[in-house]
């Protein structure tokens, strides 16, 4: 097994991993940009029903589910690199096309296409990074993918704020105008979507020069090329050790052609179930409610429109800052410790948020507690879940199993965002946040009792633990 004293070529490793992680940056941007654009494109398309407004905000999620479904077996068949190139192409074209959309139907077609790109990137970027990274630094490198997601979120929040701030009315100076008559409603929202085409095109061009995953190459009989890549990453000894270990696990547990029926084999099904629970828990912990409805929370705290937009940027900055905590600790403290700490922190924070609503203290204290919740989430469940999902599945079915987990994650995201308004109206915000706290308590128990620690272990060692 390689150790930290071996001569890892960190310059090459960081280069290829950061290019792959650009999929995470675009995923983060495309995921969040709709929140700032929503008031303006709704005015432009004259969306006056909750059904149409909901579809406009969530149509990309349908594409996410499609991308997650097709990425599994396709990545096992065609490789990680090719599908990441497809993802980059979809990001580029859908960004431009959404910004140019001439009616609401085509707007949603292009948003769905972009969602397919998100589904592919959210599956393949962390998987690729995990497969090229040596065991003792894998957590740090996969967490870098989460860092790019968070940067993408912050960029979208900042772009939305700056564009909305500088948008000028189209009517004569001093004249009262409707939202439809503003520059933002006619053009601003188009720029919010369209500017992401620039990093998307850079992602596509740079991805051309990134090598294929060596584990995929070995599985498909291309040992010589795999050895060249592994040698460049960690030297000849590292390459020999990794290749022997990969071949051994493939020989011990070979499935010639991955079929979704094979995933119901008892040992495999157990590992996949753990992955599904972790993926759904990352969403059902409730943090996306804070991201999606932060505008309402900040309005309730007394902020005007520009104050709301600025405070949303601040939450993105907190998200980014605490992601660095994960990068610095995930390979030192371990995955399980961070997941347990974040879960416990969310249980406490949600209990206090619920209490604040119960006592009708809905001003600055709720804003502060929401920022605390984002901090706990950002160093634990947000990045570490992706690390674990990229690690725990066996080599031969990693693509298919990862697609199931990512599909479950996006389904969890949809059910959370869809159910919150009903829960909030029916139960009230206090009980709703206490419910999320109870889910986090259940997640804490699951992680404590079921999840093994994976830090410092090769993917093949983790496979033996999970399949034992």
VORO-679041 format. One record per atom (N, C-alpha, C): residue in one letter; x, y, z. Coordinates in steps of 0.1 Angstrom, whole numbers, plus 5000, padded with zeros to 4 digits. Last residue first. Layout:
<rs>
AXYZ...
</rs>
This chain:
<rs>
X482949245034X483249135043X482049095051X482649455017X482049335012X482249215022X483949655031X482549675028X481849545024X486549555031X485849585044X484349585042X487149545004X487249415012X486449435026X486949814997X486049714991X486049584999X489049925011X487749955015X486749855009X491149814996X491049775010X489649805015X490649934972X490549794972X490449744987X491150204977X489750164973X489650014974X493250215007X493050214993X491550174990X492850435035X492750295029X492650315014X492750685048X494050615047X494050475040X489450645061X490650725058X491850645057X487150505066X487850475054X489050555052X485250355092X486150455088X486950415076X481850225084X483250215089X484050335085X478650285096X479650325087X481050305092X476850195117X476950115104X478250155096X476750355140X476650215141X477050135128X477150625132X477850565143X477950415143X475250655111X476750665109X477550605120X472850615126X473250525115X474750535112X472950825144X472950685149X473350595138X472851045127X473951025136X474050885141X470351005115X471550995107X472750975115X468751065137X468650925131X469950905123X469351335139X469651245150X469651095146X468351425115X469751435118X470151345129X465651385120X466251315109X467751315111X465251575141X465051425144X465751345133X465651805127X466651775137X466551625141X463451805111X464751795104X465851755115X461551845131X461551725123X462851695116X462252105139X462451995149X462451855142X461352235116X462852225119X463152125130X458552185120X459252145108X460752135110X457952305144X457952165143X458652115131X458452575135X459152525147X459152365146X456852635112X458252625111X458952565123X453952415108X454552535114X456052525113X452552215097X453052195110X453652315117X451452325073X450752235081X451152215095X453452495062X452052545064X451252455073X455652335063X455752455070X454352515072X454852115047X455252095061X455152225069X454552255023X453352185029X453652165044X457152355017X456052445019X454852385026X458652095018X458852205028X457652295029X458351914996X457551895008X457652015018X460152004977X458751994973X457851994986X462651974989X462152104985X460652114982X462551694994X462751795005X462251925001X462251574969X461251554979X461351654991X464651664956X463351704951X462251694962X466651544972X466651694970X465251744966X466051274968X465951334981X465851484981X466751264941X465351244945X465051294959X469451314943X468651414936X467151394939X470151074957X470451214963X469551314956X469350884939X468750884952X468951024959X471250934919X469850944916X469050964929X473550874934X473351004930X471951034926X473150594938X473250674949X473050824946X473150504911X471950484920X471950574932X475650584903X474550644896X473250624905X477250414919X477250564921X476050624915X476650174907X476250194921X476250344924X477850204881X476350174883X475850214897X480550264888X479750354880X478250334882X481350034903X481350164909X480450264901X481649774899X480249824897X480149964902X484349714902X483649664890X482249724888X485149824928X485649874915X484749844903X482449884952X483549804946X483849854932X482050194970X481550094961X482650014954X483150384987X482650264993X482250154983X484150624975X485050524980X484450394982X482250814967X483250784957X484150664962X480750834990X480150774979X481150734968X482750965006X482250835010X481650764998X482851224994X484051134995X483650994997X480151304996X480751274983X482051194983X480151335024X479251235017X479751205004X481851545028X482351405032X481351305026X480651795020X481851735013X482051585016X478151795036X478251845022X479451775015X478551695062X477651625052X477851665038X481051885069X480651745072X479851685061X481352155066X482552075069X482251925071X478652235061X479752265051X481052185053X477052195083X476852115071X478052125062X478052395100X478052255104X477952165092X477352625084X478752595088X478952455092X474552615083X475352605071X476752565074X474052655110X473652535104X474452505091X474952925113X475552815120X475252685114X473053045096X474453055092X475252945100X470753005113X470852945099X472252945094X471453155135X471353015136X471352945123X471353415123X472553365129X472553215130X468553425117X469553435106X470953385111X467453405142X467253305133X468253305121X468353655153X468753525159X468553405150X467153855139X468553835136X468953695142X463953725142X464753835137X466153785134X461953575155X462253545141X463153655135X460753445180X461953525179X462553505165X458553285188X458353395179X459553495179X459053055200X458953165209X458753295201X459252895178X458152865188X457952985197X461552995165X460253015159X459052995169X463352905185X463253055182X461853075175X463052635184X462652705196X462452855194X464052585158X462652555162X462152625174X466652665163X465852735153X464352705156X467452475182X467352615186X466552695176X467252235168X466452245180X466352395184X469152295148X467652285144X466752295156X471452285164X471052405157X469552405153X471552015172X471452125182X470952245176X471651875147X470551845157X470451965167X474051985137X472752015131X471551985140X475951875154X475752015153X474452055147X475651605148X475351645161X475151795161X476551615121X475151565124X474751615138X479151695124X478251775117X476751735120X480251475139X480251615144X479251705137X479851265121X479151265134X479151405140X481451345099X480051315097X479251325110X483951355112X483351475106X481851455104X484351075118X484351185129X483651305124X484350955093X483250925103X483151035113X486651045080X485351075074X484251065085X489451195098X488651085092X487251125088X491451365106X490451315116X489651205111X492951365081X493551365094X492651305105X491351395059X492351285059X493151265072X489751605067X489151485063X490151365062X490951855074X490751755084X490251615079X491052035053X492252025062X492151915072X488552015041X489751985033X490951955042X486952115061X486851975057X488151935049X487652385061X487852295074X487852155070X486852465036X488252455039X488552375052X484152475041X484552365033X486152355034X483952715056X483852585063X484252465055X484052895034X485052895045X485052765052X481752845019X483052825013X484152815024X479652905037X479752775031X481152745025X480253175040X480353085051X480452945046X479653265014X480953275019X481253185031X476853205013X477753135004X479253145008X476053395031X475853245034X476753165025X476653625017X477353595029X477153445033X474753614996X476153594993X476953565005X472553655012X472653525005X474053505001X473053925019X473053825029X473153685023X472554044994X473854044999X474053945010X469753994991X470753944981X472153934986X468754135013X468553995012X469553935002X469554395006X470054335018X469954185018X467954434984X469454434982X470154374994X465354424996X465754334986X467254324984X465854465033X465254495020X465854405009X465254275063X466154325053X465354355040X463854155084X463754295083X464654355072X463653895088X464553955097X464554105095X462053825066X461453825079X462253885090X464053825047X463053925047X462353935060X465553605055X466153735057X465153845055X463653405049X464153415063X464753555065X463353435021X462153455030X462653475045X465953375013X465353505010X464153535019X466253105020X466953205028X466453345025X465152895008X464252985014X464953095023X467352734999X466252774990X465352884995X469052705022X469552775009X468352825000X467152585039X467752715043X468352785030X466652355025X465552445028X466052585032X469152235026X468752305013X467452385015X469252115051X469952235049X469552305036X467951875057X467151995057X467952125053X468651615056X469051685068X468451825068X467951515031X466951525041X467351585054X470551525019X469451615015X468451625025X472051335032X472651465029X471651565025X470251115031X470451185044X471151325041X470651025005X469351085009X469451165022X473350925008X472951024998X471651105001X473150735029X474050855030X473650965020X471350555017X471050625029X471850745031X472850474994X471550544993X471250615005X475050345007X475250464998X473950544996X473750135020X474450235028X474650365020X472850004997X471850055006X472550165015X475249914986X474450014979X473450084988X475949725005X476849845003X476049954996X473849545002X474149605015X474949735013X474149464976X472949534979X473149604993X476449314977X476449434970X475349524974X475549094993X476649174997X476749314990X473348994976X473249044990X474349134995X472649134944X473449034952X473549084966X471649344931X470849284942X471449174949X473349394910X473449484922X472549434934X472649244889X473749204897X473849274910X470649404877X470249284885X471349234894X472149584862X471549634874X471049514883X475249454852X473849454850X473249494863X478449454838X477649494849X476149504844X479949174827X479249284822X478249334833X481449004846X481949034832X481249164826X482549054876X481249044869X481549094855X484748934900X484548974887X483048954882X486148924924X484748954924X484248994911X488848854921X488048794932X486548814931X489649014900X489648874898X488748804909X489349274912X488549234900X488449084898X491249254932X489849264935X488949234924X493649214916X493249114926X491749124929X493749454901X493549324894X493049214904X494249634922X493049644914X492749514907X496749534932X495549544940X494249554932X498449574909X498249434915X496949434924X498149854906X497749754895X497449614901X499349954929X497949974926X497449884916X502049854927X501149814938X499649834935X502949974903X502849824904X501949784915X502650244909X501950184898X501750034900X504450274931X503050304933X502250234922X506850214917X506350124928X504950144931X506950424898X506850284894X506350194905X504950724907X506150644905X505850494902X502450854909X503150814921X504450734919X501650954883X501051004895X501950974907X503050804864X503150954864X502651014877X502050554870X503550584872X503750734873X499450574863X499750554877X501250584880X499850604835X499150714842X499550694857X501050364828X501750494825X501150604833X499150174835X500450184842X501150314840X497150234817X496850254831X498150264839X498450154793X498050294795X497850324810X498549874799X499749954796X499550104798X495949774803X496949784814X498049874811X493249764794X494249854788X495249884799X490949614802X492149544795X493149634789X489049734817X488749714803X489949664795X490149764842X488949684841X488649644826X492149944835X492549814839X491349714837X490550174830X491350124819X491749974822X489450224855X488550184844X489350124832X491750284868X490950174873X489950124862X492650524856X493450394854X492650274859X490450734837X490750674850X491450544849X492250914811X491150834816X491550774830X493751244814X493751104811X492551034817X492951554799X492951474811X492951324808X492551704776X493951664779X494051584792X489851754776X490451684764X491851634768X489351934796X489151794799X489651704787X489852184785X490852124794X490651974796X487452214770X488752214763X489852154772X485452194790X485452104779X486852094772X486152414807X486052274812X486152174801X485752624790X487052594795X487152454800X482952614787X483852584775X485252554779X482252674813X481852544808X482752514795X483152934817X483852834824X483552694819X481253044796X482653064796X483452954804X478652984804X479152924792X480652934791X477853154824X478453024828X478952944816X476453354813X477853374815X478553244820X473653284811X474553274799X476053284802X472153324834X472353194829X473553184819X472553604837X472753514849X472953374844X471653704812X473153704815X473453614827X468953664816X469653594805X471153594808X468353844836X468253694839X468953614828X468654084822X469454054833X469553904836X466654134802X468054084798X468854034810X464054184812X464254164798X465654094794X464354204839X463354114834X463554084819X466454394841X466654264846X465654164841X465254624831X466354564823X466554424828X461654624835X463054644839X464054574830X459054564829X459654664821X461154694825X458254374847X458454324834X459154434825X457854534870X459054444870X459354394855X456854854858X456554724864X457854644863X457755184868X457755074858X457454954866X457555534868X457255414875X457155294865X460155744858X458855684855X458755554863X462755824860X461855874870X460455814868X463555804826X463955834840X462855884848X461455564808X462155694810X462455724824X462255204811X461355324809X462155454811X463955014819X463955054805X463055174802X466055034848X464755034842X464855074827X469054844851X468354974851X467054954844X471054634872X470054644862X469254774862X472854624893X473154714882X472154724871X471754424909X472054554915X472254664904X471654194893X470354254897X470554404903X474354154890X473554184878X472254244882X475154114917X475754224909X474954254897X473553884925X473554014932X474054124924X474353694906X472953734907X472853864914X477053674912X476653714899X475153764899X476853564938X477553694936X477053754922X475653324934X475053414943X475553554940X477553204916X476153224912X475453334920X479753194933X479853274921X478453304916X478753014953X479053154956X479153244944X478552784937X477352844944X477552984947X481252744930X480152774920X478952834925X482252704955X482752814947X481752854936X481052454960X480752574968X481152704962X482252304940X480752314940X480352444948X484852314948X484552384936X482952394934X484652174972X485052314972X484652384959X484051924962X482951994970X483352144971X486551864951X485351874942X484251944949X488051854974X488251964965X487151984955X487351604984X486751724990X486951854982X489051454968X487651444966X486951564972X491551534981X491251564967X489851554963X491251455007X491551595004X491151624990X490851175004X489851255010X489951405007X493351094993X492151084985X491051174991X495751065005X495351205002X493951204994X496150795008X496450885020X496051035017X495650674983X494750654994X494950765005X495950874953X496450784963X495650784976X493350924928X494050974940X494650864948X491850824908X493150864904X494050904916X489350774919X490050664913X491450704909X488451024929X488750914939X489550804932X488051154905X489051204914X489451094924X485851004895X487151014888X488251054897X483851064914X484350924912X485650924905X483451334913X484151284925X484551134923X482551344885X483651424890X484251364903X480251184882X481451144876X482651214882X477951294895X478251154896X479751124893X477851554888X477751524902X478051384905X477951534860X479051584867X479051544882X475351424854X476551354850X477751404858X473651614865X473551474869X474751394866X474351844850X474551834864X474551694869X473551754824X474951784827X475251784842X470851754829X471551624826X473051644828X470452024833X470251934844X470951804842X470652114807X471652154817X471652064829X468252004798X469551964792X470752004801X466452154813X466552004815X467851954809X466952404802X467252384816X467352234819X465952364776X467352394778X467752374793X463252314782X463952214775X465452234777X462552564795X462552434803X463352324795X462752734773X463552764785X463652634793X460752634756X462152614753X463052644764X458552724772X458652584768X460152554765X458753004772X458852924785X459152774782X460753134746X459453114753X459753014764X463353194739X462353284734X460953254740X466553184754X465253124753X464153224749X469153254758X468553304745X467053254744X469953134781X469953274780X469253334768X469752874772X468752924782X468753074782X471852864754X470552844749X469452894759X474152894771X473852984760X472352984756X473752664787X473852794793X473552904783X473652454769X472452484776X472552624783X476352444760X475252474751X473952514758X477852394784X478152504775X476952544767X476752164795X476752284803X476952404794X477151984774X475752014778X475752144786X479951974774X479252014762X477852064766X480451864800X480951994797X480252054785X479251604796X478651694806X479151844803X480951504777X479551524774X478951624783X483251494793X483251574781X481751604776X482351304811X482651434816X482751534804X482251084793X481051144798X481151274805X484951044788X484051074777X482751134782X486050984814X486451104807X485451144796X485050734823X484650854830X484950984821X483650494799X484750564806X484250694813X481750334787X482450434778X483650504786X480850164807X481050114794X481950204786X480650304831X481350174831X481650124817X479150514821X480550534825X481250414827X476750374816X477450444805X478850464809X475850294841X476250194831X477050254820X475650584852X476150464858X476750364848X474350784837X475850794839X476450664844X471650774836X472350724824X473850714827X470850874861X470450734857X471350684846X471851134862X472251034872X471950894868X470451244841X471851234840X472451134850X467751234851X468151164839X469651134838X468051394873X467651254875X468051174863X468651634861X469551574870X469351424872X466251684846X467551654839X468551594848X464751754868X464351644860X465551594852X465951984876X466051864885X465651744877X465252174858X466552124857X466751994865X462752244868X462852164856X464152104854X462252414890X462752274892X462952194880X461352664882X462452654892X463052514893X459252604865X460452684860X461652674869X457552464882X458252394871X459452464866X456752674899X457452554904X458152484893X455352834880X456552884888X457452774893X453352664873X454352704863X455552754870X452052644898X452452524891X453552554881X451352894906X452352824914X452952704906X451053124878X450453014886X451652944894X452053314861X451153364872X450553254880X454653414843X454253294850X453353334862X455753584822X454453604828X453853474834X458253574813X457353474808X455953484813X459153794829X459253794814X458353694808X458653714855X457953834850X458053834835X460353494856X458853474858X458153594853X462753614853X462253534841X460753504843X462853744878X462853824865X462453744853X462753574899X461753684898X461753744885X465053384891X463553344891X462653464891X467653444894X467053474881X465453464882X468353344919X468353484916X467653524904X467753064915X467153134926X467153284924X469352974894X467952994892X467253074903X471852934904X471653054897X470153074895X472252684916X471852794924X471352914916X473052494897X472152454907X471452574914X475052624883X473752594876X472652554886X477152624903X476552744897X475152724891X477552354908X477152444919X476552574913X478252254883X477152194890X476652294900X480552394879X479452424870X478152364876X482152284899X481952424899X480652464891X482152014892X481552054904X481252194904X483652024868X482251984867X481452014880X486052094879X485352194873X483852154870X487251854886X486351924896X485652044891X488851794865X487651714867X486651784876X490751994871X490052004858X488751924860X491651904895X491052034895X490252054882X492851664887X491751664896X490951794896X494951744871X493951664865X492651664874X496451904889X496051954876X494851874871X497051744911X496251854913X495651904900X498751564897X497551514903X496551624906X500951724889X500151654879X498751614885X501751804915X501451904904X500551844894X502351574929X501151644933X500851754922X503451284925X503551404916X502251484918X504751134954X503551164946X503751294938X506950934964X507051064957X505851084948X506050824997X506250804983X506250934975X505150895023X506550915019X506950895005X502550815027X502850955024X504250985021X502350495008X502250585020X502650725017X500650234992X501450354992X501250425004X500849885000X500050005000X500950125000
</rs>
